[in-house]
């Protein structure tokens, strides 16, 4: 019954302010694709990206995570930060899609005032990162650069004022909008340009420490042996050598294998003897030697008087 009040004459549901259709669809597509860059690239230059980002909070949707920036240490504005000790960050070379994702996550974090702009080193790092976005038109579209400039002007006003001569203008970015409108659609899986060497060229991933230990033992493991009965009822050793570098471990393996071979031979011999005993082979009495029954029947004295 609630939805009946916002239906039009055609029976269509109308989104009321502050929910605009273009903003909502850009958010929806970015969430379904799990790519924050889609949010910026689908919004036209006439849409305010800050209003769209605020719509996340209005809808109660958790925004995208903070970017993992290699070789960069940005001080957070929130002094109470809980670190997840069960995970660690692992970096790999990014393709174009992953570089765009990291850059978009950075701009979203900037719009939400996640970084302490009163820290001079943090401010310098932020300026360096946004200049990477503005100076690489072959990687980042004009729409993304346009919305990046909007965020910088509104959320980093001091940085914008100090570097206004260096930063591009809306007009500068708009010059390439018609040229690059279609060049960013099908190159997500392409490698980055060779001269693109910066923080965005690396993609960080949170890796579980426990899972990482398991994979580490799979690559550089120890020797594990288990001795016990198997399904056949025989005592055997289930062992595997997962490491290859330690010669002492290899010697232990060889020694244990030789001992197991010897025990198997003894076991086999015991089984053969048991089978022979059951067959009656050992029940035959040996032949007794022939003895003269009367030769030693009487003692020496008896023999004297015979």
PAPA-988272 format. One line per 4 residues: number of its first residue (from 1); their letters; for each residue x, y, z of C-alpha. Coordinates in steps of 0.02 Angstrom, whole numbers, plus 32768, in hexadecimal, padded with zeros to 4 digits. Layout:
NUM	a	X Y Z | ...;
//
This chain:
1	xxxx	8000 8000 8000 | 8093 8075 801B | 80CB 8066 7F66 | 801F 8099 7F24;
5	xxxx	8040 814C 7F59 | 80D7 815F 7EE7 | 808F 810F 7E4A | 806C 8179 7DB2;
9	xxxx	7FD8 816A 7D3B | 8030 80E0 7CD8 | 8047 8076 7D73 | 8101 8098 7D7B;
13	xxxx	8157 80B5 7E21 | 81A3 8162 7E2C | 8241 8181 7E8F | 822D 8218 7EFD;
17	xxxx	82B6 8291 7F2E | 8342 8279 7F62 | 833F 81D8 7EFF | 835E 8202 7E48;
21	xxxx	8351 817B 7DC5 | 83FB 819A 7D74 | 8453 819C 7E1D | 83F9 8101 7E57;
25	xxxx	8422 809F 7DB8 | 84D9 80D3 7DBE | 84E3 8093 7E71 | 8486 7FF4 7E43;
29	xxxx	84FA 7FCD 7DB1 | 8596 7FF0 7E17 | 855B 7F7A 7EA0 | 8527 7EED 7E2B;
33	xxxx	85CC 7EFA 7DCD | 862C 7F14 7E71 | 868A 7F9E 7E19 | 8685 804F 7E63;
37	xxxx	86CC 8095 7DC2 | 8624 806F 7D6E | 85D1 80EC 7DE2 | 863B 817B 7D9F;
41	xxxx	863B 8144 7CEB | 857D 8135 7CDE | 8558 81DE 7D2B | 8553 826A 7CAC;
45	xxxx	85B5 8309 7CC8 | 8510 835F 7CF3 | 84F1 82ED 7D89 | 853D 8319 7E30;
49	xxxx	85A8 8286 7E67 | 85A5 82C0 7F1C | 84E7 82B5 7F22 | 84F3 8206 7ED9;
53	xxxx	8571 81D1 7F5C | 8502 8216 7FE6 | 8476 81A9 7FA2 | 84D9 8112 7FE1;
57	xxxx	84BF 814D 8093 | 8409 817B 8074 | 83E5 80CC 8032 | 8445 807C 80C0;
61	xxxx	84BD 8026 8048 | 856E 8002 807E | 85E1 805E 8009 | 867E 8018 7FBA;
65	xxxx	8713 7FF1 802B | 87A9 8060 8042 | 882E 8049 7FBC | 88CC 7FE8 7FE1;
69	xxxx	8954 805C 7FA4 | 8A02 8015 7F92 | 8A94 8084 7FCA | 8A1A 8107 800E;
73	xxxx	89F8 812F 80C4 | 8960 819E 80D5 | 892D 81D0 8184 | 8877 81A9 81A7;
77	xxxx	8804 822E 81EE | 87B8 81AF 8263 | 8833 8199 82F1 | 87DD 80FB 8331;
81	xxxx	8808 807B 82AD | 87FA 7FC2 82CE | 8871 7F59 8269 | 8843 7EA9 8237;
85	xxxx	88D3 7E40 8278 | 8891 7DA5 8220 | 88B9 7DEA 8174 | 894C 7E34 8117;
89	xxxx	8958 7E95 8074 | 89A0 7E46 7FD8 | 89C2 7EAB 7F39 | 89CB 7E76 7E84;
93	xxxx	89E2 7ED0 7DDF | 893C 7F1C 7DAA | 88E9 7F22 7D00 | 8887 7FBA 7CC4;
97	xxxx	87E7 7F82 7D1A | 883C 7F6A 7DC3 | 889A 8011 7DB5 | 87F4 8068 7D97;
101	xxxx	87A4 8010 7E2A | 882D 8048 7EA0 | 8824 80FB 7E60 | 8766 80FF 7E74;
105	xxxx	8773 80BA 7F25 | 87EF 8145 7F4D | 877C 81CE 7F0D | 86E8 8186 7F6D;
109	xxxx	8751 8183 800D | 8785 8237 7FE9 | 86CF 826C 7FD8 | 86A6 821C 8080;
113	xxxx	8735 827B 80D7 | 878E 81DA 8106 | 883A 822D 8104 | 8882 82AF 8179;
117	xxxx	889F 8349 810C | 88F7 83A2 819B | 8989 832B 818A | 8A05 8374 810E;
121	xxxx	8A49 82CC 80D2 | 8999 828B 80B5 | 896B 8327 8054 | 8A06 8313 7FE7;
125	xxxx	89DA 825D 7FC3 | 8928 828C 7F95 | 8964 8310 7F1C | 89DC 8294 7ECC;
129	xxxx	8952 8213 7EB6 | 88D3 828A 7E68 | 8959 82CA 7DF0 | 8974 8216 7DB7;
133	xxxx	88BB 8210 7D8A | 88BC 82B6 7D2F | 895C 8292 7CCD | 892A 81E7 7C8B;
137	xxxx	889B 8203 7C11 | 88C5 815D 7BBC | 8894 8100 7C5B | 880E 816A 7CAF;
141	xxxx	8779 81AC 7C4D | 874A 8263 7C41 | 86AE 8243 7CA8 | 8712 81F8 7D35;
145	xxxx	878D 8288 7D30 | 86FC 8304 7D2D | 86AD 82B9 7DC9 | 8759 82AD 7E1C;
149	xxxx	876F 8368 7E05 | 86C3 8385 7E53 | 86F3 8320 7EEC | 879A 8378 7EFE;
153	xxxx	8749 8426 7EF3 | 86C4 83FD 7F75 | 871E 8388 7FED | 87D2 83C8 7FE0;
157	xxxx	87B6 8481 7FCB | 885D 84B2 8017 | 88B9 843C 7FA2 | 8857 847E 7F0D;
161	xxxx	887A 8534 7F35 | 8934 8517 7F50 | 8949 84B6 7EAD | 88C4 8504 7E3F;
165	xxxx	8944 8536 7DBB | 8982 8484 7DAA | 88DA 842B 7DAE | 8875 841E 7D0F;
169	xxxx	87D2 847C 7CF6 | 8729 8439 7CC6 | 8745 8480 7C19 | 87EC 8427 7C06;
173	xxxx	879D 8380 7C32 | 8707 839E 7BC1 | 8778 83B0 7B29 | 8797 82F5 7B28;
177	xxxx	86E6 82BF 7B58 | 86AD 82A0 7AA5 | 874E 8248 7A75 | 8758 81CD 7B04;
181	xxxx	869E 81AA 7B1D | 86AD 80FE 7ACC | 8763 80D0 7AE9 | 874A 8092 7B9B;
185	xxxx	86C1 8012 7B7E | 871D 7F73 7B4D | 87CD 7F84 7B91 | 87B3 7F4C 7C45;
189	xxxx	881E 7EB0 7C31 | 88AB 7F08 7BD7 | 8952 7F24 7C2E | 8982 7FD1 7C69;
193	xxxx	89F5 803D 7BFE | 8AAD 801A 7C1B | 8ACE 80C9 7C5E | 8A3F 80BC 7CDC;
197	xxxx	8AA7 809D 7D78 | 8A52 80DC 7E15 | 89E4 80A7 7EA7 | 894E 8080 7E39;
201	xxxx	89B7 8003 7DD6 | 89A8 7F8D 7E6B | 890B 7F39 7EAB | 8903 7F0B 7F63;
205	xxxx	88A2 7E76 7FA5 | 8880 7E44 8059 | 88BE 7D93 8077 | 8890 7D2B 810F;
209	xxxx	892B 7D06 8177 | 88ED 7C57 81A2 | 88CC 7C31 80EB | 8974 7C7A 80BE;
213	xxxx	89C9 7C05 813B | 8977 7B6F 80E8 | 89B1 7BA7 803C | 8A5F 7BC9 8082;
217	xxxx	8A6C 7B18 80C4 | 8A33 7ADA 801A | 8AC5 7B35 7FC9 | 8B4B 7B28 8052;
221	xxxx	8B09 7AA0 80C4 | 8B4F 7A22 813F | 8B53 7966 813E | 8AB9 7918 818C;
225	xxxx	8AA9 785E 81B0 | 8A13 7801 81F4 | 8A27 774D 822D | 898A 76E8 8249;
229	xxxx	8915 7664 8204 | 88CB 7683 815A | 8831 7639 8109 | 888D 7596 80E0;
233	xxxx	88B1 7575 8198 | 896E 757C 8182 | 89DD 75F5 81DE | 8A22 7671 8162;
237	xxxx	8A67 7721 8159 | 8A0D 77AD 8104 | 8A90 7830 80E7 | 8AB6 78B7 806D;
241	xxxx	8B45 792B 8054 | 8B08 79D8 802C | 8BAE 7A2F 803E | 8C43 7A13 7FCC;
245	xxxx	8CCB 7A7E 8014 | 8CF7 7A2C 80B9 | 8D70 799B 809D | 8D5E 7960 814F;
249	xxxx	8CA5 7947 8137 | 8CC9 78E4 809A | 8D40 7875 80FC | 8CBB 785A 8180;
253	xxxx	8C42 7826 80F9 | 8CBD 77AB 80AE | 8CE3 7761 815A | 8C2C 774D 8183;
257	xxxx	8C0B 76FF 80DA | 8C97 7681 80F2 | 8C57 7656 819F | 8BAA 763E 815A;
261	xxxx	8BED 75CD 80D0 | 8C4B 7565 8152 | 8BB1 7557 81C1 | 8B4B 7523 812C;
265	xxxx	8BCA 7499 8105 | 8BC5 745B 81BA | 8B09 7460 81B5 | 8B08 73FC 8113;
269	xxxx	8B80 737A 815C | 8B14 736A 81F6 | 8A7A 734F 818C | 8AD2 72C8 8125;
273	xxxx	8B08 726C 81C2 | 8A5A 7274 8209 | 8A11 722F 816A | 8A90 71A1 816B;
277	xxxx	8A65 7176 821F | 89AD 716F 81F9 | 89CC 70FD 8164 | 8A1B 707A 81D8;
281	xxxx	8AC8 7085 818D | 8B18 7094 8239 | 8AB1 7005 8288 | 8B19 6F76 8238;
285	xxxx	8B92 6F29 82B8 | 8C47 6F12 827E | 8C89 6E62 8263 | 8CE1 6E1A 82FE;
289	xxxx	8D8F 6DCD 82EB | 8D9D 6D0C 82F3 | 8DDE 6CD4 839E | 8E0F 6C21 83D6;
293	xxxx	8D90 6BFC 845B | 8DFF 6B7B 84B2 | 8EAA 6BCC 84A1 | 8EA4 6C35 853D;
297	xxxx	8E1C 6BD9 859B | 8E90 6B99 8626 | 8F1A 6BF6 867F | 8FD4 6BCD 867F;
301	xxxx	8FC9 6B56 8714 | 8F43 6AEE 86C2 | 8FAB 6ADF 8625 | 903F 6A9E 868D;
305	xx	8FE4 6A02 86CC | 8F8C 69D9 862A;
//
